[in-house]
Amino acid sequence: MGFSHTEFRRALQRTYADAGLSMREDGADIAVAGGQVCIRLGPERVRRIALLELPVTTIYFTFEHVNAAQRAEFMQRFELYFRRGGG
């Protein structure tokens, strides 16, 4: 994803503050309908395009006690709020 760790944490707090969000050093845990989603952040990197430098972080998701419908609903909301504009 095109986020630094700081940007990602800030966006996560805005998006999931009402959903049992528990921030961690390496990501966050979010309560989802009797289960939880564990989000872990990979190393922060930089993508270079000519003189432009963009932050990049790999995001890992683990779903615990979350069925397929709940997972799809979570990912739909996540993708909606974390989508970056562009052409």
N, C-alpha and C positions, 0 to 999 in steps of 0.2 A: 504494500500500500504506500501511497505517496505522502507519508506522514513521518515526522520525527516522533520519538517517544513522548515528548512533552505535548505536542499537538494531539497525538492520539489519546493520551490520558485526559486531556481537557475536553475533547469531543465526547469521549466515553462518559465522563461525569455529567455532561449536559444531556446526553441522550438517555442514560439509564439511572439517573439519580433517584427516580421513583420506583426502581425495580430491584431493590435489594442488592445494590452494587457494593462490592467489597474490593477496594483497590489493593494491589500487591506491588512489590518492587518490580516483579517481572511480568505484570499484566493485571488481570482482574478476574473476579468470580462474580457471576450474575445469577440470582435466583430466578428460575423459570418453572412455573407450574409444578412444584414439588420436586424439581431437580435443579440442576445448575449448569451453566455454561462457563467453562474455564477458558479464558483468553490469555495466551502467553505471547510475549513480544520477542521476536528474534533480534539479532544485532541490528543496530541502526547503521545504515549505509548511505552513500550518496550516489545518485545517478547523474552522470554528466552528459549533457547534450550541447556540444560546442562550448560556449562560455557559461551556459546555464547549469546550475547545480540544484538538484531536487533531492529532498530527503526520501529514503525508502526504508520501510520496516516490514519484515515478514511477520504475519499474524497467524497464530496457531489456535484452532478451536477444538475443544473437547467437550462433548455433551454427555452429562451424567444423569441417568434416569429421566431422559427427555425423549418423547416419542417422535416419530417422523413428522407429524403435523406441527408439533410445537417447535421442532427444529426449523422447519420451513418458515414458520411465522417469525421466529427470532431472526433468521438470516434475511428475510425480506425487510424487516424493520432496520436491521444493521446496514444492509446495502443502501437503503433509502437515505439514511442519515449520514453515511460515510462516503457517499458518492461525491466525487470531485467533478466540477464543471470542465468542459473542454469540447473541442470540435471534433 
